[in-house]
Amino acid sequence: MKLVSFHYAGPNETLIFINPEHVVAVRPFPNTTHIYVSALQNHGGPSYYPVRETIDDVVKRLSG
């Protein structure tokens, strides 16, 4: 299993680790990038992690 680290875009500068095999989409926003994963939230909505890296950096890290 490969894990890629990202800086969580929340109140604390926490490192999170995401398995690229579980990523289904990435979406850029003005100050963050959302990484959507295959696990669903409690209410059936998509799960995502907002990170501080740019969309280009996220795609590069997940693809590498």
PyMOL Python script that loads the backbone (N, CA, C, O; Angstrom):
from pymol import cmd

cmd.read_pdbstr("""\
ATOM      1  N   MET A   1       0.852  -1.172   0.000  1.00  0.00           N
ATOM      2  CA  MET A   1       0.000   0.000   0.000  1.00  0.00           C
ATOM      3  C   MET A   1       0.895   1.231   0.000  1.00  0.00           C
ATOM      4  O   MET A   1       1.849   1.328   0.773  1.00  0.00           O
ATOM      5  N   LYS A   2       0.572   2.157  -0.872  1.00  0.00           N
ATOM      6  CA  LYS A   2       1.308   3.413  -0.970  1.00  0.00           C
ATOM      7  C   LYS A   2       0.478   4.517  -0.315  1.00  0.00           C
ATOM      8  O   LYS A   2      -0.721   4.623  -0.571  1.00  0.00           O
ATOM      9  N   LEU A   3       1.098   5.325   0.516  1.00  0.00           N
ATOM     10  CA  LEU A   3       0.428   6.468   1.135  1.00  0.00           C
ATOM     11  C   LEU A   3       1.162   7.740   0.748  1.00  0.00           C
ATOM     12  O   LEU A   3       2.392   7.790   0.754  1.00  0.00           O
ATOM     13  N   VAL A   4       0.393   8.768   0.411  1.00  0.00           N
ATOM     14  CA  VAL A   4       0.958  10.054   0.007  1.00  0.00           C
ATOM     15  C   VAL A   4       0.541  11.093   1.044  1.00  0.00           C
ATOM     16  O   VAL A   4      -0.625  11.151   1.434  1.00  0.00           O
ATOM     17  N   SER A   5       1.491  11.910   1.491  1.00  0.00           N
ATOM     18  CA  SER A   5       1.191  12.907   2.522  1.00  0.00           C
ATOM     19  C   SER A   5       0.760  14.234   1.908  1.00  0.00           C
ATOM     20  O   SER A   5       1.252  14.648   0.859  1.00  0.00           O
ATOM     21  N   PHE A   6      -0.178  14.886   2.596  1.00  0.00           N
ATOM     22  CA  PHE A   6      -0.678  16.206   2.213  1.00  0.00           C
ATOM     23  C   PHE A   6      -0.895  17.025   3.475  1.00  0.00           C
ATOM     24  O   PHE A   6      -1.032  16.475   4.568  1.00  0.00           O
ATOM     25  N   HIS A   7      -0.924  18.344   3.318  1.00  0.00           N
ATOM     26  CA  HIS A   7      -1.212  19.248   4.436  1.00  0.00           C
ATOM     27  C   HIS A   7      -2.710  19.524   4.469  1.00  0.00           C
ATOM     28  O   HIS A   7      -3.257  20.144   3.556  1.00  0.00           O
ATOM     29  N   TYR A   8      -3.365  19.060   5.523  1.00  0.00           N
ATOM     30  CA  TYR A   8      -4.809  19.249   5.681  1.00  0.00           C
ATOM     31  C   TYR A   8      -5.124  20.734   5.783  1.00  0.00           C
ATOM     32  O   TYR A   8      -4.465  21.459   6.529  1.00  0.00           O
ATOM     33  N   ALA A   9      -6.118  21.189   5.044  1.00  0.00           N
ATOM     34  CA  ALA A   9      -6.499  22.605   5.034  1.00  0.00           C
ATOM     35  C   ALA A   9      -7.557  22.850   6.105  1.00  0.00           C
ATOM     36  O   ALA A   9      -8.727  23.077   5.798  1.00  0.00           O
ATOM     37  N   GLY A  10      -7.140  22.802   7.334  1.00  0.00           N
ATOM     38  CA  GLY A  10      -8.032  23.031   8.460  1.00  0.00           C
ATOM     39  C   GLY A  10      -7.379  23.971   9.450  1.00  0.00           C
ATOM     40  O   GLY A  10      -6.360  24.592   9.148  1.00  0.00           O
ATOM     41  N   PRO A  11      -7.961  24.078  10.630  1.00  0.00           N
ATOM     42  CA  PRO A  11      -7.414  25.002  11.628  1.00  0.00           C
ATOM     43  C   PRO A  11      -6.016  24.611  12.107  1.00  0.00           C
ATOM     44  O   PRO A  11      -5.251  25.468  12.550  1.00  0.00           O
ATOM     45  N   ASN A  12      -5.682  23.337  12.021  1.00  0.00           N
ATOM     46  CA  ASN A  12      -4.346  22.871  12.411  1.00  0.00           C
ATOM     47  C   ASN A  12      -3.608  22.383  11.176  1.00  0.00           C
ATOM     48  O   ASN A  12      -4.206  21.763  10.296  1.00  0.00           O
ATOM     49  N   GLU A  13      -2.327  22.657  11.106  1.00  0.00           N
ATOM     50  CA  GLU A  13      -1.498  22.198   9.986  1.00  0.00           C
ATOM     51  C   GLU A  13      -1.150  20.730  10.187  1.00  0.00           C
ATOM     52  O   GLU A  13      -0.014  20.398  10.527  1.00  0.00           O
ATOM     53  N   THR A  14      -2.106  19.870   9.983  1.00  0.00           N
ATOM     54  CA  THR A  14      -1.926  18.440  10.188  1.00  0.00           C
ATOM     55  C   THR A  14      -1.543  17.764   8.886  1.00  0.00           C
ATOM     56  O   THR A  14      -2.077  18.095   7.826  1.00  0.00           O
ATOM     57  N   LEU A  15      -0.624  16.823   8.963  1.00  0.00           N
ATOM     58  CA  LEU A  15      -0.319  15.996   7.798  1.00  0.00           C
ATOM     59  C   LEU A  15      -1.323  14.859   7.750  1.00  0.00           C
ATOM     60  O   LEU A  15      -1.603  14.219   8.764  1.00  0.00           O
ATOM     61  N   ILE A  16      -1.863  14.612   6.561  1.00  0.00           N
ATOM     62  CA  ILE A  16      -2.735  13.458   6.369  1.00  0.00           C
ATOM     63  C   ILE A  16      -2.108  12.576   5.299  1.00  0.00           C
ATOM     64  O   ILE A  16      -1.326  13.047   4.474  1.00  0.00           O
ATOM     65  N   PHE A  17      -2.452  11.313   5.318  1.00  0.00           N
ATOM     66  CA  PHE A  17      -1.897  10.353   4.369  1.00  0.00           C
ATOM     67  C   PHE A  17      -3.043   9.690   3.618  1.00  0.00           C
ATOM     68  O   PHE A  17      -3.978   9.170   4.226  1.00  0.00           O
ATOM     69  N   ILE A  18      -2.962   9.714   2.291  1.00  0.00           N
ATOM     70  CA  ILE A  18      -4.030   9.199   1.443  1.00  0.00           C
ATOM     71  C   ILE A  18      -3.471   8.121   0.523  1.00  0.00           C
ATOM     72  O   ILE A  18      -2.399   8.277  -0.063  1.00  0.00           O
ATOM     73  N   ASN A  19      -4.215   7.027   0.407  1.00  0.00           N
ATOM     74  CA  ASN A  19      -3.864   5.951  -0.508  1.00  0.00           C
ATOM     75  C   ASN A  19      -4.369   6.339  -1.901  1.00  0.00           C
ATOM     76  O   ASN A  19      -5.579   6.465  -2.091  1.00  0.00           O
ATOM     77  N   PRO A  20      -3.484   6.531  -2.871  1.00  0.00           N
ATOM     78  CA  PRO A  20      -3.912   6.945  -4.214  1.00  0.00           C
ATOM     79  C   PRO A  20      -4.916   5.996  -4.867  1.00  0.00           C
ATOM     80  O   PRO A  20      -5.690   6.419  -5.725  1.00  0.00           O
ATOM     81  N   GLU A  21      -4.915   4.733  -4.477  1.00  0.00           N
ATOM     82  CA  GLU A  21      -5.854   3.772  -5.058  1.00  0.00           C
ATOM     83  C   GLU A  21      -7.301   4.070  -4.663  1.00  0.00           C
ATOM     84  O   GLU A  21      -8.227   3.590  -5.316  1.00  0.00           O
ATOM     85  N   HIS A  22      -7.505   4.852  -3.611  1.00  0.00           N
ATOM     86  CA  HIS A  22      -8.854   5.169  -3.144  1.00  0.00           C
ATOM     87  C   HIS A  22      -9.357   6.520  -3.643  1.00  0.00           C
ATOM     88  O   HIS A  22     -10.492   6.900  -3.357  1.00  0.00           O
ATOM     89  N   VAL A  23      -8.532   7.240  -4.377  1.00  0.00           N
ATOM     90  CA  VAL A  23      -8.919   8.563  -4.875  1.00  0.00           C
ATOM     91  C   VAL A  23      -9.769   8.401  -6.131  1.00  0.00           C
ATOM     92  O   VAL A  23      -9.399   7.687  -7.064  1.00  0.00           O
ATOM     93  N   VAL A  24     -10.921   9.083  -6.134  1.00  0.00           N
ATOM     94  CA  VAL A  24     -11.813   9.014  -7.295  1.00  0.00           C
ATOM     95  C   VAL A  24     -11.879  10.336  -8.055  1.00  0.00           C
ATOM     96  O   VAL A  24     -12.285  10.361  -9.217  1.00  0.00           O
ATOM     97  N   ALA A  25     -11.483  11.441  -7.409  1.00  0.00           N
ATOM     98  CA  ALA A  25     -11.518  12.743  -8.079  1.00  0.00           C
ATOM     99  C   ALA A  25     -10.723  13.759  -7.268  1.00  0.00           C
ATOM    100  O   ALA A  25     -10.513  13.595  -6.067  1.00  0.00           O
ATOM    101  N   VAL A  26     -10.288  14.804  -7.949  1.00  0.00           N
ATOM    102  CA  VAL A  26      -9.680  15.958  -7.281  1.00  0.00           C
ATOM    103  C   VAL A  26     -10.319  17.204  -7.881  1.00  0.00           C
ATOM    104  O   VAL A  26     -10.650  17.238  -9.066  1.00  0.00           O
ATOM    105  N   ARG A  27     -10.486  18.223  -7.048  1.00  0.00           N
ATOM    106  CA  ARG A  27     -11.159  19.440  -7.510  1.00  0.00           C
ATOM    107  C   ARG A  27     -10.475  20.661  -6.909  1.00  0.00           C
ATOM    108  O   ARG A  27     -10.300  20.739  -5.693  1.00  0.00           O
ATOM    109  N   PRO A  28     -10.086  21.617  -7.752  1.00  0.00           N
ATOM    110  CA  PRO A  28      -9.423  22.818  -7.236  1.00  0.00           C
ATOM    111  C   PRO A  28     -10.425  23.849  -6.722  1.00  0.00           C
ATOM    112  O   PRO A  28     -11.524  23.994  -7.259  1.00  0.00           O
ATOM    113  N   PHE A  29     -10.028  24.548  -5.692  1.00  0.00           N
ATOM    114  CA  PHE A  29     -10.753  25.693  -5.155  1.00  0.00           C
ATOM    115  C   PHE A  29      -9.736  26.815  -4.986  1.00  0.00           C
ATOM    116  O   PHE A  29      -8.535  26.567  -5.101  1.00  0.00           O
ATOM    117  N   PRO A  30     -10.180  28.044  -4.715  1.00  0.00           N
ATOM    118  CA  PRO A  30      -9.232  29.162  -4.645  1.00  0.00           C
ATOM    119  C   PRO A  30      -8.049  28.955  -3.686  1.00  0.00           C
ATOM    120  O   PRO A  30      -6.920  29.298  -4.037  1.00  0.00           O
ATOM    121  N   ASN A  31      -8.277  28.409  -2.502  1.00  0.00           N
ATOM    122  CA  ASN A  31      -7.184  28.262  -1.536  1.00  0.00           C
ATOM    123  C   ASN A  31      -6.878  26.825  -1.162  1.00  0.00           C
ATOM    124  O   ASN A  31      -5.973  26.569  -0.367  1.00  0.00           O
ATOM    125  N   THR A  32      -7.619  25.888  -1.725  1.00  0.00           N
ATOM    126  CA  THR A  32      -7.431  24.477  -1.389  1.00  0.00           C
ATOM    127  C   THR A  32      -7.692  23.604  -2.610  1.00  0.00           C
ATOM    128  O   THR A  32      -8.160  24.067  -3.650  1.00  0.00           O
ATOM    129  N   THR A  33      -7.376  22.344  -2.447  1.00  0.00           N
ATOM    130  CA  THR A  33      -7.757  21.320  -3.415  1.00  0.00           C
ATOM    131  C   THR A  33      -8.475  20.234  -2.630  1.00  0.00           C
ATOM    132  O   THR A  33      -7.998  19.815  -1.575  1.00  0.00           O
ATOM    133  N   HIS A  34      -9.608  19.776  -3.127  1.00  0.00           N
ATOM    134  CA  HIS A  34     -10.331  18.699  -2.462  1.00  0.00           C
ATOM    135  C   HIS A  34      -9.969  17.378  -3.123  1.00  0.00           C
ATOM    136  O   HIS A  34     -10.015  17.243  -4.346  1.00  0.00           O
ATOM    137  N   ILE A  35      -9.607  16.409  -2.292  1.00  0.00           N
ATOM    138  CA  ILE A  35      -9.309  15.062  -2.763  1.00  0.00           C
ATOM    139  C   ILE A  35     -10.474  14.173  -2.342  1.00  0.00           C
ATOM    140  O   ILE A  35     -10.695  13.948  -1.152  1.00  0.00           O
ATOM    141  N   TYR A  36     -11.210  13.674  -3.320  1.00  0.00           N
ATOM    142  CA  TYR A  36     -12.371  12.815  -3.053  1.00  0.00           C
ATOM    143  C   TYR A  36     -11.925  11.357  -3.046  1.00  0.00           C
ATOM    144  O   TYR A  36     -11.180  10.918  -3.922  1.00  0.00           O
ATOM    145  N   VAL A  37     -12.391  10.617  -2.048  1.00  0.00           N
ATOM    146  CA  VAL A  37     -12.023   9.206  -1.918  1.00  0.00           C
ATOM    147  C   VAL A  37     -13.265   8.327  -2.032  1.00  0.00           C
ATOM    148  O   VAL A  37     -14.392   8.814  -1.946  1.00  0.00           O
ATOM    149  N   SER A  38     -13.048   7.035  -2.226  1.00  0.00           N
ATOM    150  CA  SER A  38     -14.150   6.111  -2.500  1.00  0.00           C
ATOM    151  C   SER A  38     -15.034   5.814  -1.292  1.00  0.00           C
ATOM    152  O   SER A  38     -16.139   5.302  -1.470  1.00  0.00           O
ATOM    153  N   ALA A  39     -14.599   6.109  -0.091  1.00  0.00           N
ATOM    154  CA  ALA A  39     -15.433   5.881   1.097  1.00  0.00           C
ATOM    155  C   ALA A  39     -16.503   6.962   1.192  1.00  0.00           C
ATOM    156  O   ALA A  39     -16.226   8.135   0.942  1.00  0.00           O
ATOM    157  N   LEU A  40     -17.717   6.576   1.551  1.00  0.00           N
ATOM    158  CA  LEU A  40     -18.815   7.529   1.676  1.00  0.00           C
ATOM    159  C   LEU A  40     -18.930   8.043   3.106  1.00  0.00           C
ATOM    160  O   LEU A  40     -18.502   7.385   4.053  1.00  0.00           O
ATOM    161  N   GLN A  41     -19.515   9.228   3.246  1.00  0.00           N
ATOM    162  CA  GLN A  41     -19.798   9.784   4.567  1.00  0.00           C
ATOM    163  C   GLN A  41     -21.004   9.071   5.170  1.00  0.00           C
ATOM    164  O   GLN A  41     -21.622   8.229   4.519  1.00  0.00           O
ATOM    165  N   ASN A  42     -21.336   9.410   6.408  1.00  0.00           N
ATOM    166  CA  ASN A  42     -22.469   8.792   7.113  1.00  0.00           C
ATOM    167  C   ASN A  42     -23.773   8.893   6.334  1.00  0.00           C
ATOM    168  O   ASN A  42     -24.575   7.958   6.341  1.00  0.00           O
ATOM    169  N   HIS A  43     -23.989  10.009   5.667  1.00  0.00           N
ATOM    170  CA  HIS A  43     -25.255  10.253   4.984  1.00  0.00           C
ATOM    171  C   HIS A  43     -25.209   9.863   3.507  1.00  0.00           C
ATOM    172  O   HIS A  43     -26.116  10.198   2.746  1.00  0.00           O
ATOM    173  N   GLY A  44     -24.169   9.164   3.110  1.00  0.00           N
ATOM    174  CA  GLY A  44     -24.073   8.696   1.738  1.00  0.00           C
ATOM    175  C   GLY A  44     -23.417   9.670   0.778  1.00  0.00           C
ATOM    176  O   GLY A  44     -23.261   9.362  -0.404  1.00  0.00           O
ATOM    177  N   GLY A  45     -23.033  10.838   1.265  1.00  0.00           N
ATOM    178  CA  GLY A  45     -22.366  11.818   0.412  1.00  0.00           C
ATOM    179  C   GLY A  45     -20.905  11.460   0.208  1.00  0.00           C
ATOM    180  O   GLY A  45     -20.361  10.625   0.931  1.00  0.00           O
ATOM    181  N   PRO A  46     -20.270  12.083  -0.766  1.00  0.00           N
ATOM    182  CA  PRO A  46     -18.863  11.780  -1.029  1.00  0.00           C
ATOM    183  C   PRO A  46     -17.952  12.272   0.097  1.00  0.00           C
ATOM    184  O   PRO A  46     -18.195  13.316   0.702  1.00  0.00           O
ATOM    185  N   SER A  47     -16.915  11.509   0.358  1.00  0.00           N
ATOM    186  CA  SER A  47     -15.911  11.909   1.345  1.00  0.00           C
ATOM    187  C   SER A  47     -14.778  12.620   0.627  1.00  0.00           C
ATOM    188  O   SER A  47     -14.335  12.186  -0.436  1.00  0.00           O
ATOM    189  N   TYR A  48     -14.318  13.701   1.205  1.00  0.00           N
ATOM    190  CA  TYR A  48     -13.199  14.415   0.606  1.00  0.00           C
ATOM    191  C   TYR A  48     -12.332  15.006   1.704  1.00  0.00           C
ATOM    192  O   TYR A  48     -12.758  15.179   2.846  1.00  0.00           O
ATOM    193  N   TYR A  49     -11.109  15.308   1.319  1.00  0.00           N
ATOM    194  CA  TYR A  49     -10.155  15.939   2.217  1.00  0.00           C
ATOM    195  C   TYR A  49      -9.681  17.231   1.572  1.00  0.00           C
ATOM    196  O   TYR A  49      -9.106  17.191   0.484  1.00  0.00           O
ATOM    197  N   PRO A  50      -9.905  18.378   2.207  1.00  0.00           N
ATOM    198  CA  PRO A  50      -9.350  19.619   1.677  1.00  0.00           C
ATOM    199  C   PRO A  50      -7.869  19.710   2.062  1.00  0.00           C
ATOM    200  O   PRO A  50      -7.512  19.542   3.229  1.00  0.00           O
ATOM    201  N   VAL A  51      -7.023  19.973   1.080  1.00  0.00           N
ATOM    202  CA  VAL A  51      -5.586  20.066   1.336  1.00  0.00           C
ATOM    203  C   VAL A  51      -5.055  21.397   0.816  1.00  0.00           C
ATOM    204  O   VAL A  51      -5.686  22.040  -0.023  1.00  0.00           O
ATOM    205  N   ARG A  52      -3.907  21.802   1.313  1.00  0.00           N
ATOM    206  CA  ARG A  52      -3.319  23.097   0.950  1.00  0.00           C
ATOM    207  C   ARG A  52      -2.540  23.067  -0.371  1.00  0.00           C
ATOM    208  O   ARG A  52      -2.276  24.121  -0.950  1.00  0.00           O
ATOM    209  N   GLU A  53      -2.180  21.901  -0.843  1.00  0.00           N
ATOM    210  CA  GLU A  53      -1.410  21.798  -2.082  1.00  0.00           C
ATOM    211  C   GLU A  53      -2.261  22.201  -3.289  1.00  0.00           C
ATOM    212  O   GLU A  53      -3.486  22.092  -3.262  1.00  0.00           O
ATOM    213  N   THR A  54      -1.597  22.664  -4.338  1.00  0.00           N
ATOM    214  CA  THR A  54      -2.296  23.041  -5.570  1.00  0.00           C
ATOM    215  C   THR A  54      -2.775  21.790  -6.299  1.00  0.00           C
ATOM    216  O   THR A  54      -2.316  20.682  -6.022  1.00  0.00           O
ATOM    217  N   ILE A  55      -3.695  21.980  -7.224  1.00  0.00           N
ATOM    218  CA  ILE A  55      -4.212  20.853  -8.001  1.00  0.00           C
ATOM    219  C   ILE A  55      -3.085  20.150  -8.756  1.00  0.00           C
ATOM    220  O   ILE A  55      -3.055  18.921  -8.822  1.00  0.00           O
ATOM    221  N   ASP A  56      -2.161  20.922  -9.325  1.00  0.00           N
ATOM    222  CA  ASP A  56      -1.051  20.321 -10.072  1.00  0.00           C
ATOM    223  C   ASP A  56      -0.167  19.469  -9.168  1.00  0.00           C
ATOM    224  O   ASP A  56       0.258  18.379  -9.553  1.00  0.00           O
ATOM    225  N   ASP A  57       0.105  19.968  -7.973  1.00  0.00           N
ATOM    226  CA  ASP A  57       0.934  19.229  -7.024  1.00  0.00           C
ATOM    227  C   ASP A  57       0.221  17.959  -6.552  1.00  0.00           C
ATOM    228  O   ASP A  57       0.847  16.908  -6.413  1.00  0.00           O
ATOM    229  N   VAL A  58      -1.077  18.057  -6.307  1.00  0.00           N
ATOM    230  CA  VAL A  58      -1.851  16.888  -5.865  1.00  0.00           C
ATOM    231  C   VAL A  58      -1.825  15.802  -6.937  1.00  0.00           C
ATOM    232  O   VAL A  58      -1.561  14.638  -6.638  1.00  0.00           O
ATOM    233  N   VAL A  59      -2.095  16.177  -8.170  1.00  0.00           N
ATOM    234  CA  VAL A  59      -2.111  15.196  -9.263  1.00  0.00           C
ATOM    235  C   VAL A  59      -0.732  14.571  -9.431  1.00  0.00           C
ATOM    236  O   VAL A  59      -0.617  13.361  -9.626  1.00  0.00           O
ATOM    237  N   LYS A  60       0.306  15.383  -9.358  1.00  0.00           N
ATOM    238  CA  LYS A  60       1.672  14.873  -9.502  1.00  0.00           C
ATOM    239  C   LYS A  60       2.003  13.872  -8.397  1.00  0.00           C
ATOM    240  O   LYS A  60       2.556  12.806  -8.667  1.00  0.00           O
ATOM    241  N   ARG A  61       1.667  14.213  -7.161  1.00  0.00           N
ATOM    242  CA  ARG A  61       1.968  13.320  -6.035  1.00  0.00           C
ATOM    243  C   ARG A  61       1.175  12.019  -6.115  1.00  0.00           C
ATOM    244  O   ARG A  61       1.710  10.942  -5.853  1.00  0.00           O
ATOM    245  N   LEU A  62      -0.096  12.123  -6.476  1.00  0.00           N
ATOM    246  CA  LEU A  62      -0.929  10.921  -6.551  1.00  0.00           C
ATOM    247  C   LEU A  62      -0.525  10.022  -7.717  1.00  0.00           C
ATOM    248  O   LEU A  62      -0.663   8.801  -7.639  1.00  0.00           O
ATOM    249  N   SER A  63      -0.034  10.617  -8.785  1.00  0.00           N
ATOM    250  CA  SER A  63       0.353   9.849  -9.972  1.00  0.00           C
ATOM    251  C   SER A  63       1.749   9.253  -9.864  1.00  0.00           C
ATOM    252  O   SER A  63       2.064   8.260 -10.521  1.00  0.00           O
ATOM    253  N   GLY A  64       2.584   9.868  -9.030  1.00  0.00           N
ATOM    254  CA  GLY A  64       3.989   9.465  -8.941  1.00  0.00           C
ATOM    255  C   GLY A  64       4.184   8.310  -8.115  1.00  0.00           C
ATOM    256  O   GLY A  64       5.315   7.855  -7.947  1.00  0.00           O
TER     257      GLY A  64
END
""", "prot")
cmd.dss("prot")
cmd.show_as("cartoon", "prot")
cmd.util.cbc("prot")
cmd.orient("prot")
